Structure formats: C-alpha cells, structure tokens
Amino acid sequence: MDEKRISVPIPFYIVPSVRVSAPKRSSFTFRLQSFHCWALPCGCGESPGFERVKLLIRMETVVSAKKACSLLVPKIDSCQRETDRVCIYANRIFDSVRFCGGCCIYYKNVELRAELSQYNAVSDGVRRTYRNCDELKKYGDKGILSPEEVSYYDVFVNGVLQPKPTYILKRGELTFTTQDVPTKGAPVIILFTTWRNIDCQIMEVSDRQYNAVSDGMKKSYTDEDEIKEYGTQGIPSPCEVSYYNLYLNGVLQPKVNYRIRKGLLELTTSDAPAKGTPVILESIAIRDSEGRLFHAEALHYNAYSYGGKIYTNRDEIRMYGENGIPNPNSVFYQNLFINAVLQPHANYIVQQGCLLLETTDSPTVTAPITLQSVSGGCELPNCETQMSDAALAQWKKVYSCGENPGISPDRMPGGD
C-alpha cells in the first residue's frame, strides 16, 4: 500500500503431487520458473485501513530427475564429421516435469488481549480440596473460576506446574487426585488466562503439557520419554504452537536454554538437569474463529536477587537475553516468578525498564527472578488449497472486474 508494507511476510506452503520417472539413486532438482502474488483488500468500507486482505499466490516449478552415468557420444572433427565414438561421464536427465500450484490466503490483522486471574492459597498438609473460602484475600478475591469461562488454566504447587490428570477443577473448587497431598506451607496457585479478540470473544486455546523426568545425564528428550500416565501427545512442532513454556524443576527457562522440533526437546545448557528433576514443556496454541494459528512471543527478563526490591535493565543476566523489561502496555500480559514461585500481581509493579517489588520482605540473595512478557506476532495462515489454471483465470477475472472494479490487473497491490 503506497510502497509501505502493512504486515510482516506471511508464511505459506503449496504441496502438489508430482510423478517423476527416474532410476534408483537419482537426484532431483527443483527450479522456480515463475512466482505471482495478487492482493485484494476486503471489507474496507469507509475505513482507510485494511480489515482483511485476500492473497492469491501462484507458483510454476520445474523438477528434473538426473543421475550420473556413462554416455557414448560421437567424436566430431573440424569438418563436422563423425570420426569415432567416445565414452564420457556426465549427468543425464531422465525425466523433467513442470507443474503449477496455487493457494488463497486470507490475511487479517488480529487484535488480542489477555486477562489474568490468580487464585492463591496455602496448603495445610492435610486437605486435598481447596475452595473460594481458602483464598488469600490480600492477593485477590475472584475465587476459583469455571474452566468453561477462561481460555486455559495452570495449577502450581510449591512452584511446580502440575499435570492436569493430577487434579480436578470446577467452579469454586480444586481437588488433588494424587496419592500425597501438598506439603504444609506449600503455595497452591491457579493461574487463569483468558484470550479475547477485538469483539471480546474468547479465543480457542489448546494447552498441552509434556512431562518427563531427568535421568541426570541426557539433554535430549523425545516422545518416548514422556510420562504416559500424564499424557501421550508428545512434543508438538513449533508450527503448531503459538509459544512454549519450559519448566525445569519448576523454574521457567530462558529460550536460549533449549531448542524444539517435532518430537524432540534439546537442552543447550552446559549441564544436564539433576536426576529426578521434572521436565515440563507447556505448549500454548491460540486460534481465531476460523482456526488460524496466532503467533505470540514469550520474552523473559532474568536476574538474580541482590537482596533489594528494585530491578532494572542493568540487572539483567545478559547470557539469557538483552530485551530488558518491556512496557506493560506493549505486551499482552506479564507474569513474575521469584525462586520459581509465581507471584500475585499485587506483589509488584512493572514499568518500562524497571521492576518494583511491593512485598514486605526482599527475595533471598541469588534467588532467580524471571519476568515473563507475552507479546503478539503475526498469524500463520493455513494454506492447503490447490488451484487449477481454470480457477486462477476465474480469480483474475473476479479481481479485475468482479469484486472491485476500481482496481485493474496491472495496478493490483503486489506481494513479497
């Protein structure tokens, strides 16, 4: 739009089915022959901004199957006469196929906001069930919300995220189903997170947990290492997730400490977690009403307590990141963990570049302090539609004179 990009590049994929005839051990090369992208604003009305953009992408590709082999070719003299035949070793093209693929993407600027509610209680070492009357009222008085009225929820006991099969949650009541009850004095915290769109509708959110236990040696975990009594969904691909939370022994880990691929979690730390340490990977997937995945980024500010109550960008541990403390107004939400325990929002104030603790006591010296800030990115559209040449011609016709007569084909906004 006026040579100004209105969004970050939008990922897409086109996967056609191609048949190529080739002998064994052949190699394949793919060459992009042509690429075209058309964009059409939709639903603009009188607004100068684009509520939704329809993108049409068409690609023409050539795939060749080749293999190194010996060829007998004529030997030509200066008079262009064949005098002999010689054997050469070269790549032979056995088959070549040209194919076209296309897809249609609807891009929409998605505005989200997150609402947090936190229930805080302290275990007496006897009870399994906690109700609204057990809530520490100085930290909040909303009680235990119904799972149906929030996007997802997390339960922490003594700072450790609990697997969902270990408890039953309903409005006004939390009951642990484990053999042992939380130890006396352990904080029992329920964090309710509700994602809403611009129309105040609750977004569809999938909250999956992968649970494993460290053996004290390895730093790579696969689906086979998952504790099956807590879940069997494995480690999802980053393409299926909005953002991750990794907890080792209850401590939220900086992103530089691990890498994730489908079915594989790799720790990049110099040491492996101690034997018996719980390894919990939480995968959050946020989708709009049309099922498209929304990408969010979890930024972590990490520091060690020096015994004080004010922490700034200068206190950040640089090996874990240099993003500093972001402005609360520029992110969806923020959570503070001190010594791995999630803190009530009444315990702190966040300003850009500054974190102020409002607790009576200061954190113990060297206690880890992690401020998690979740901000928005772009949605990742699902593009699985194949488009024939006939459909492409029809789209061009609609673009040029059907839906928006004011835009001619040679003046359509282009794509990157």
C-alpha positions as CSV (number, residue, x, y, z in Angstrom):
1,M,0.0,0.0,0.0
2,D,1.8,3.1,-1.3
3,E,5.0,1.0,-1.2
4,K,4.6,0.5,2.5
5,R,4.4,-2.9,4.0
6,I,1.4,-3.4,6.2
7,S,2.4,-6.7,7.7
8,V,5.4,-9.0,8.2
9,P,5.9,-11.6,5.5
10,I,3.2,-14.2,5.7
11,P,4.3,-17.9,5.6
12,F,2.5,-20.2,3.2
13,Y,3.1,-23.6,1.6
14,I,2.0,-25.3,-1.6
15,V,2.3,-29.1,-1.8
16,P,1.3,-30.6,-5.1
17,S,1.6,-34.2,-6.1
18,V,4.1,-34.9,-8.8
19,R,5.1,-38.1,-10.6
20,V,8.6,-38.3,-12.0
21,S,10.2,-41.3,-13.7
22,A,13.7,-42.0,-12.6
23,P,16.1,-44.9,-11.8
24,K,17.3,-45.6,-8.4
25,R,19.8,-43.3,-6.7
26,S,18.8,-40.4,-8.9
27,S,19.0,-36.8,-7.6
28,F,16.2,-34.2,-8.0
29,T,16.5,-30.5,-8.6
30,F,13.6,-28.0,-8.3
31,R,13.7,-24.7,-10.1
32,L,11.2,-21.9,-9.6
33,Q,10.1,-20.9,-13.0
34,S,7.7,-18.1,-12.1
35,F,6.0,-16.6,-9.0
36,H,3.0,-14.3,-8.9
37,C,1.1,-12.8,-6.0
38,W,-2.0,-10.7,-6.1
39,A,-3.6,-8.9,-3.2
40,L,-7.1,-7.6,-2.8
41,P,-8.5,-5.6,0.2
42,C,-11.7,-6.9,1.5
43,G,-14.3,-5.4,3.8
44,C,-12.6,-2.0,3.9
45,G,-15.8,0.1,3.8
46,E,-15.0,3.7,4.5
47,S,-12.0,2.9,6.6
48,P,-8.7,3.7,5.0
49,G,-7.1,0.6,6.7
50,F,-7.4,-3.0,5.6
51,E,-9.6,-5.1,7.8
52,R,-8.8,-8.2,5.6
53,V,-6.6,-8.9,2.6
54,K,-7.2,-11.7,0.2
55,L,-3.9,-13.1,-1.3
56,L,-3.6,-15.3,-4.3
57,I,-0.3,-17.0,-4.9
58,R,0.7,-18.9,-8.0
59,M,4.0,-20.7,-8.5
60,E,5.3,-22.6,-11.5
61,T,8.1,-25.1,-10.8
62,V,10.2,-27.5,-12.8
63,V,11.5,-30.7,-11.3
64,S,14.2,-32.7,-13.0
65,A,15.5,-36.2,-12.2
66,K,19.1,-36.7,-13.1
67,K,21.8,-39.3,-12.4
68,A,25.5,-39.6,-13.2
69,C,26.1,-42.2,-15.9
70,S,28.5,-43.1,-18.8
71,L,27.4,-41.9,-22.2
72,L,28.7,-42.9,-25.6
73,V,28.8,-39.8,-27.8
74,P,30.1,-39.1,-31.3
75,K,33.6,-37.6,-31.8
76,I,33.4,-34.7,-34.3
77,D,36.4,-33.4,-36.3
78,S,36.9,-29.8,-37.6
79,C,34.8,-30.6,-40.7
80,Q,31.8,-31.6,-38.5
81,R,32.3,-35.3,-39.5
82,E,31.9,-38.2,-37.0
83,T,35.2,-39.9,-36.8
84,D,34.7,-42.0,-33.7
85,R,32.7,-42.5,-30.6
86,V,33.9,-41.7,-27.1
87,C,32.6,-42.5,-23.6
88,I,32.0,-39.6,-21.2
89,Y,30.8,-39.5,-17.6
90,A,28.1,-36.9,-17.1
91,N,24.7,-36.2,-15.5
92,R,21.8,-37.5,-17.6
93,I,18.3,-36.0,-17.3
94,F,15.9,-38.9,-17.2
95,D,12.7,-37.0,-16.7
96,S,11.5,-33.4,-16.3
97,V,8.1,-32.2,-15.1
98,R,6.7,-28.7,-15.0
99,F,3.8,-28.1,-12.6
100,C,1.8,-25.2,-11.2
101,G,0.4,-24.8,-7.8
102,G,-1.5,-22.1,-6.1
103,C,-3.3,-21.2,-2.8
104,C,-5.5,-18.5,-1.5
105,I,-4.7,-16.8,1.9
106,Y,-7.0,-14.6,3.9
107,Y,-4.8,-12.3,6.0
108,K,-6.5,-10.4,8.8
109,N,-4.9,-8.2,11.5
110,V,-5.9,-10.0,14.7
111,E,-6.2,-7.8,17.8
112,L,-6.0,-9.8,21.0
113,R,-5.9,-9.0,24.7
114,A,-5.3,-11.3,27.6
115,E,-7.0,-11.3,31.0
116,L,-5.3,-12.9,34.0
117,S,-6.9,-14.0,37.3
118,Q,-4.9,-15.7,40.1
119,Y,-6.1,-17.8,43.0
120,N,-3.7,-18.1,45.9
121,A,-3.9,-20.4,48.9
122,V,-1.5,-22.2,51.3
123,S,-1.6,-25.9,51.9
124,D,-2.2,-27.2,55.5
125,G,-0.6,-30.5,54.7
126,V,-3.9,-32.4,55.2
127,R,-6.6,-31.3,52.8
128,R,-6.9,-32.3,49.1
129,T,-9.7,-29.9,48.3
130,Y,-9.4,-26.1,48.2
131,R,-12.3,-23.7,47.8
132,N,-13.0,-20.0,47.5
133,C,-13.0,-19.6,51.3
134,D,-9.4,-20.7,51.4
135,E,-8.2,-17.9,49.1
136,L,-5.7,-15.4,50.5
137,K,-7.8,-12.3,50.1
138,K,-4.9,-9.9,50.2
139,Y,-3.8,-11.3,46.8
140,G,-7.3,-11.5,45.2
141,D,-10.9,-12.3,45.8
142,K,-12.2,-13.7,42.5
143,G,-12.1,-17.2,43.7
144,I,-11.7,-20.3,41.6
145,L,-13.2,-19.6,38.1
146,S,-15.0,-22.2,36.0
147,P,-12.8,-23.8,33.2
148,E,-15.6,-23.0,30.7
149,E,-15.2,-19.2,31.2
150,V,-11.5,-19.0,30.6
151,S,-9.2,-20.0,27.7
152,Y,-6.9,-22.2,29.9
153,Y,-5.6,-22.6,33.4
154,D,-2.4,-23.7,35.2
155,V,-2.1,-25.1,38.7
156,F,1.2,-24.7,40.6
157,V,2.1,-26.4,43.9
158,N,5.2,-25.1,45.6
159,G,6.2,-23.5,42.3
160,V,5.9,-26.7,40.1
161,L,3.4,-26.8,37.3
162,Q,1.1,-29.7,37.9
163,P,0.0,-32.3,35.2
164,K,-3.7,-31.9,34.5
165,P,-4.5,-35.6,35.4
166,T,-3.4,-34.9,39.0
167,Y,-6.3,-32.7,39.9
168,I,-10.0,-31.9,39.2
169,L,-11.0,-28.3,38.7
170,K,-14.5,-26.8,38.7
171,R,-16.1,-23.5,39.7
172,G,-15.2,-22.8,43.3
173,E,-13.3,-26.0,44.0
174,L,-9.9,-27.6,43.3
175,T,-9.3,-31.2,44.3
176,F,-6.0,-33.1,44.0
177,T,-6.2,-36.7,43.0
178,T,-2.6,-37.6,43.8
179,Q,-1.7,-40.2,46.5
180,D,0.1,-37.5,48.5
181,V,-1.3,-34.1,49.4
182,P,0.7,-30.8,49.1
183,T,3.2,-30.4,51.9
184,K,2.3,-28.0,54.7
185,G,3.0,-24.4,53.8
186,A,3.3,-25.0,50.1
187,P,1.7,-22.3,48.0
188,V,-1.2,-23.5,45.9
189,I,-1.7,-21.2,42.9
190,I,-4.2,-21.3,40.0
191,L,-3.5,-19.0,37.1
192,F,-6.5,-18.4,34.8
193,T,-5.7,-16.9,31.4
194,T,-8.4,-15.7,29.0
195,W,-7.6,-14.6,25.5
196,R,-10.2,-12.4,23.8
197,N,-10.3,-10.9,20.3
198,I,-11.4,-7.4,19.2
199,D,-15.1,-8.5,19.5
200,C,-14.5,-9.6,23.1
201,Q,-15.0,-13.2,22.1
202,I,-12.9,-15.9,23.9
203,M,-10.3,-17.3,21.6
204,E,-9.9,-21.0,21.2
205,V,-6.7,-22.1,23.1
206,S,-5.1,-25.5,23.3
207,D,-2.9,-26.0,26.4
208,R,-0.8,-29.2,26.1
209,Q,1.8,-30.5,28.7
210,Y,4.7,-32.8,28.0
211,N,6.0,-34.3,31.3
212,A,9.3,-36.2,31.7
213,V,11.9,-36.8,34.5
214,S,15.6,-36.2,34.1
215,D,18.0,-39.2,34.5
216,G,20.8,-36.8,35.3
217,M,22.7,-37.4,32.1
218,K,20.8,-36.7,28.9
219,K,19.9,-33.3,27.5
220,S,17.6,-34.5,24.7
221,Y,14.0,-35.7,25.3
222,T,11.7,-37.4,22.8
223,D,8.1,-38.6,22.8
224,E,9.4,-41.9,24.2
225,D,10.5,-40.2,27.4
226,E,7.0,-38.8,28.1
227,I,5.3,-40.0,31.4
228,K,2.4,-41.8,29.8
229,E,0.1,-41.5,32.8
230,Y,0.2,-37.7,32.4
231,G,-0.3,-37.6,28.6
232,T,0.6,-39.2,25.3
233,Q,0.5,-36.2,22.9
234,G,4.3,-35.9,22.7
235,I,6.2,-32.7,21.7
236,P,4.4,-30.7,19.1
237,S,6.0,-28.9,16.2
238,P,6.7,-25.2,16.6
239,C,4.5,-24.8,13.5
240,E,1.5,-26.0,15.6
241,V,2.2,-23.8,18.7
242,S,1.8,-20.1,19.5
243,Y,4.5,-20.2,22.2
244,Y,6.2,-22.6,24.7
245,N,6.9,-22.5,28.4
246,L,9.7,-24.9,29.6
247,Y,10.0,-25.6,33.3
248,L,12.9,-27.5,34.8
249,N,12.4,-28.3,38.5
250,G,9.7,-25.6,38.5
251,V,12.0,-22.9,37.1
252,L,10.8,-21.2,33.8
253,Q,13.7,-21.5,31.4
254,P,15.0,-18.8,29.0
255,K,14.5,-19.6,25.4
256,V,18.3,-19.7,24.8
257,N,18.4,-22.8,27.0
258,Y,16.6,-25.1,24.6
259,R,15.6,-26.0,21.1
260,I,12.4,-27.7,19.9
261,R,11.5,-29.8,16.9
262,K,8.5,-32.1,16.5
263,G,9.1,-34.9,18.9
264,L,12.3,-33.6,20.2
265,L,13.4,-31.2,23.0
266,E,17.1,-30.4,23.2
267,L,18.6,-28.5,26.2
268,T,21.5,-26.3,25.2
269,T,22.8,-25.8,28.8
270,S,26.3,-27.0,29.7
271,D,24.9,-29.3,32.4
272,A,22.1,-31.8,32.3
273,P,19.3,-31.4,34.9
274,A,19.8,-33.2,38.1
275,K,18.5,-36.7,38.4
276,G,14.8,-36.8,39.3
277,T,14.2,-33.2,38.1
278,P,10.7,-32.8,36.5
279,V,10.9,-31.6,32.9
280,I,7.6,-29.9,31.8
281,L,7.0,-28.4,28.4
282,E,3.8,-26.4,28.1
283,S,2.6,-25.7,24.5
284,I,0.1,-22.9,24.0
285,A,-1.8,-22.8,20.7
286,I,-4.1,-19.8,20.2
287,R,-6.5,-19.8,17.2
288,D,-9.1,-17.4,15.8
289,S,-12.7,-18.3,15.0
290,E,-11.6,-19.6,11.6
291,G,-9.0,-21.9,13.0
292,R,-5.9,-19.9,12.1
293,L,-3.0,-20.1,14.5
294,F,-1.9,-16.8,16.2
295,H,1.8,-16.4,16.8
296,A,2.9,-15.0,20.1
297,E,6.4,-14.4,21.5
298,A,7.3,-15.0,25.2
299,L,10.1,-12.7,26.3
300,H,12.0,-13.4,29.5
301,Y,13.8,-10.9,31.8
302,N,16.1,-12.8,34.1
303,A,18.0,-11.5,37.1
304,Y,19.4,-12.7,40.4
305,S,18.3,-11.2,43.6
306,Y,20.8,-8.9,45.4
307,G,18.5,-8.6,48.4
308,G,16.8,-5.4,47.2
309,K,13.3,-4.7,45.8
310,I,14.1,-2.6,42.6
311,Y,15.5,-4.3,39.5
312,T,16.3,-2.6,36.2
313,N,17.7,-3.5,32.8
314,R,21.2,-3.2,34.2
315,D,20.5,-6.2,36.4
316,E,19.5,-8.5,33.5
317,I,21.6,-11.6,33.0
318,R,22.9,-10.9,29.5
319,M,23.6,-14.5,28.6
320,Y,19.8,-15.2,28.7
321,G,18.8,-12.1,26.7
322,E,19.1,-8.4,26.4
323,N,15.4,-7.3,25.8
324,G,15.2,-5.6,29.2
325,I,11.9,-5.0,31.0
326,P,9.3,-4.1,28.4
327,N,6.5,-1.6,28.8
328,P,3.4,-3.4,30.2
329,N,1.2,-1.5,27.7
330,S,3.2,-3.1,24.7
331,V,2.6,-6.7,25.7
332,F,-0.5,-8.9,26.3
333,Y,0.4,-9.9,29.8
334,Q,3.3,-10.3,32.3
335,N,4.0,-12.9,35.0
336,L,6.7,-12.7,37.7
337,F,8.4,-15.8,39.1
338,I,10.7,-15.4,42.1
339,N,12.6,-18.5,43.2
340,A,10.3,-20.4,40.7
341,V,7.1,-19.3,42.5
342,L,4.5,-17.4,40.5
343,Q,3.9,-14.1,42.3
344,P,0.5,-12.4,42.8
345,H,0.2,-9.3,40.7
346,A,-0.3,-7.3,43.9
347,N,3.3,-8.0,44.9
348,Y,4.9,-6.0,42.1
349,I,4.7,-3.0,39.7
350,V,6.3,-3.1,36.2
351,Q,7.3,0.0,34.3
352,Q,9.5,0.1,31.2
353,G,13.0,-0.8,32.3
354,C,12.0,-1.1,36.0
355,L,10.5,-3.8,38.3
356,L,9.5,-2.8,41.8
357,L,8.6,-5.4,44.4
358,E,6.0,-4.4,46.9
359,T,6.4,-7.3,49.3
360,T,7.3,-6.8,53.0
361,D,10.5,-8.9,52.6
362,S,13.0,-8.9,49.9
363,P,13.9,-12.0,47.9
364,T,16.8,-14.0,49.3
365,V,20.1,-13.2,47.7
366,T,20.8,-15.1,44.5
367,A,17.1,-16.2,44.1
368,P,16.3,-16.3,40.4
369,I,13.9,-13.6,39.2
370,T,12.1,-14.1,35.9
371,L,9.6,-11.7,34.4
372,Q,7.7,-13.3,31.5
373,S,6.2,-10.9,28.9
374,V,4.0,-12.3,26.1
375,S,3.6,-10.1,23.1
376,G,1.9,-10.7,19.8
377,G,3.2,-11.5,16.4
378,C,1.5,-12.4,13.1
379,E,-0.9,-15.2,12.5
380,L,0.2,-18.1,10.5
381,P,-2.5,-18.9,7.9
382,N,-3.2,-22.5,6.9
383,C,-2.8,-22.6,3.1
384,E,-3.8,-26.1,1.8
385,T,-5.9,-25.2,-1.2
386,Q,-4.7,-26.3,-4.7
387,M,-5.7,-24.0,-7.5
388,S,-6.0,-25.1,-11.2
389,D,-5.3,-22.9,-14.1
390,A,-9.1,-22.5,-14.7
391,A,-9.6,-21.4,-11.2
392,L,-6.7,-19.0,-11.5
393,A,-8.3,-17.4,-14.6
394,Q,-11.5,-17.1,-12.7
395,W,-9.8,-15.4,-9.8
396,K,-8.1,-12.9,-12.1
397,K,-11.5,-12.1,-13.7
398,V,-13.1,-11.6,-10.2
399,Y,-10.1,-9.4,-9.1
400,S,-10.1,-7.2,-12.2
401,C,-13.8,-6.5,-12.6
402,G,-15.9,-8.5,-10.2
403,E,-15.4,-7.6,-6.6
404,N,-13.5,-4.3,-7.0
405,P,-14.0,-2.7,-10.5
406,G,-11.7,0.2,-9.4
407,I,-8.6,-2.0,-9.4
408,S,-7.2,-3.1,-12.7
409,P,-4.9,-6.1,-13.0
410,D,-1.8,-4.0,-13.6
411,R,-2.5,-1.9,-10.6
412,M,-3.1,-4.6,-8.0
413,P,-1.1,-4.4,-4.9
414,G,1.8,-6.8,-5.2
415,G,3.2,-9.3,-2.6
416,D,6.7,-10.2,-1.4
